[in-house]
Amino acid sequence: TGKANNNVQWDEDSMEYTPANPVRIAFVLVVHGRASRQLQRMFKAIYHKDHFYYIHVDKRSNYLHRQVIQFATRYPNVRVTPWRMATIWGGASLLTTYLQSMKDLLEMRDWPWDFFINLSAADYPIRTNEQLVAFLSRHQDKNFLKSHGRDNARFIRKQGLDRLFLECDTHMWRLGDRKIPEGITVDGGSDWFILNRRFVEYVTYSNDDLVANMKRFYSYTLLPAESFFHTVLENSPHCESMVDNNLRITNWNRKLGCRCQYKHIVDWCGCSPNDFKPGDFHRFQQTARPTFFARKFEAVVNQEIIAQLDYYLYGSYPPGTLNLKAYWENMYDEADGVQSTSDTLLTMYHSFSRLGLRRAETSLHTDGNNSCRYFPMGHPVSIHLYFLADRFQGYLVKHHATNLATSKLETLETWVMPKKVFKIANPPSDFGRLQFSEIGVDWDAKERIFRNFGGLMGPMDEPVGMQKWGKGPNVTVTVVWVDPTNVIAATYDILIDSSAEFTHYKPPLNLPLRPGVWTIRILHHWVPIAETKFLITPLTFSNKQPIKQEEAMKLHSGPAKNAYMEQSFQGLNPVLNIPINAQQVDQAKRNAALTGSPLENWVDTLTGSVWSAVDVCAAGPTSCPVMQGCGQTVWSSLSPDPKSDLGLVKANGRVR
């Protein structure tokens, strides 16, 4: 037993010929999250009428499941698993998902597939379907798995194969040490693979000890799918069929990707590949080894690279095609239920929709006629993030409102955009390294962005301060956090290395944070170089119900004794020329007791200071004569999105 040394090379000539007996592929898509349009675009790129598509949507991703069900019903060769699991990172359930999918696929007598290929929503093809079919048709007896290529003892240790894990309550618990079974060559590497039907049948139906023992061993293993198939294949009668190449390119950048970012899910440190950017395009054209897919791609991080790849494979869209640079991603959908969101987000979404109604009234309303005036009704219908040319453009809130002229309920969509809050000091200092600063939560150290787009934060959040730097000499800067009543909440120094690109720090502030607009000042030798602002919104909801006064007082009065930290920084107020104003402090006290519409008005004033309602459209019939229909705009979540639309199968068997 052991690794077969099959080094399969490109055979460029034969890529041009259509094989006499082309293979048919079962694609198993294991997807989660909310990026339904990105998934549809990827599906469009891999779809062909001769293949089969079996889609598993994570049990926790109900919105995505609804979207997938919708498009799957249009194609006879697409099915969705009738069962769903929570496929957590590193969990045993991922292997269970693959084994169950294999069994299901073998039992589908009407699907005569030859190869099993697993993909996620973050994958994209880098060669055409014709090239993939031509290649696999020449290697029907092979199995394509990527091995770690390191010393085996080190792999076992780093992978935690000598530890016993148990998956429970969507967490992988480390229970202790264990022995590797004797007489078995353990191997592993990537959990993305391409397996032929004969081997899948062996894994599914074989009663021999190897398969039975390995299924048992790997059900208590971290990251089992990264090693189970390798180990079974290399110790089985099929060992000669292994090719040490999974035909994929994975974007590893371990300096960024290995941050122990899965500690909350698993008692272990893991790594994750980075998202591709336009500068990576040349890597897809390498010919050193055969490759057909790459990962990861994420449209909220960079959609341009996906477009480049799409046009490279299947040609550009006709001139004048709409919205090729736009991207929408759903954040909330009515069917998810309000319990799926947070009080902070719900507060902001409601405020956004009221800003939209005010916008309609000021820009569309004519005197003596109420047909463009509205009263807000109920919770939002849906929320989308909106990007254009890879820049975040704000939130789109679809919401109901009663038209005051007709008393009829209408559905509108409002686009709110964040105002620019980062300012370089005036007069500018001669300090040139700082490029940008932003405050938020959900800092992603791997992609170096805040995942909470637009920084929607409430009194119980723990904000992170991020700075982006250009190259230059080593320097120390001072960062000062000032609350809405001019209390200096924190100040700290950061040493900026000459090569540092990003710094981020979360000051350990006592909660609740005082609601209102906060200011961050960045100083060099106590000379201001820049400032930025961020909003801590007061909450209009507590546990999704309108907030009561007692709760509001607790959450909206700032921390006990006004002390954000053990030490007080009030000695710095005069130095930094930040006066404490007694009237401001009194007003803050009064605001903390607000409820009902006075509280909403306060929230809207604050929201309006850092967000602007850019436009509003009608998602259905409207009595406001000058309001445009959402489908006619370029920005609405209802405007055309041809790159993600799934249409009819064309004569060549594709939909793209």
Secondary structure, 3 states (H helix, E strand, C coil): CCCCCECCCCCHHHHHCCCCCCCCEEEEEEECCCCHHHHHHHHHHHCCCCCEEEEEECCCCHHHHHHHHHHHCCCCCEEECCCCCCCCCCCHHHHHHHHHHHHHHHHCCCCCCCEEEEECCCEEECCCHHHHHHHHHHCCCCEECCECCCCHHHHHHHHCCCEEEEEECCEEEEEEECCCCCCCCCCCECCCCEEEHHHHHHHHHCCCHHHHHHHHHHCCCCCHHHCHHHHHHHCCCCHHHEECCCCEEECCCHHHHCCCCCCCCECCCCCCCCCCCHHHHHHHHCCCCCCCEEECCCCCCCCHHHHHHHHHHHCCCCCCCCCCCEEEEEEEEHHHCHHHCCHHHHHHHHHHHHHHHHHHHHHHCCCCCCCCCEEEEEEEEEEEEEEECCEEEEEEEEEEEEECCCCCEEEEEEEEEECCCCEECCCCCCCCCEEEEEEECCEECCCCEECCCCCCECCCCCCEEEEEECCCCCEEEEEEEECCCCCEEEEEEEEECCCCCEEEECCCCCCCCCCEEEEEEEEECCEEEEEEEEEECCCCEECCEECCHHHHHHHHCCCHHHCCCCCCCCCHHHHCCCCCCHHHHHHHHHHHCCCHHHHHHHHHHHHHHHEEEEEEEECCCCCCCCCCEHHHCCCCCCCCCCCCCCCCCCCCCCCC
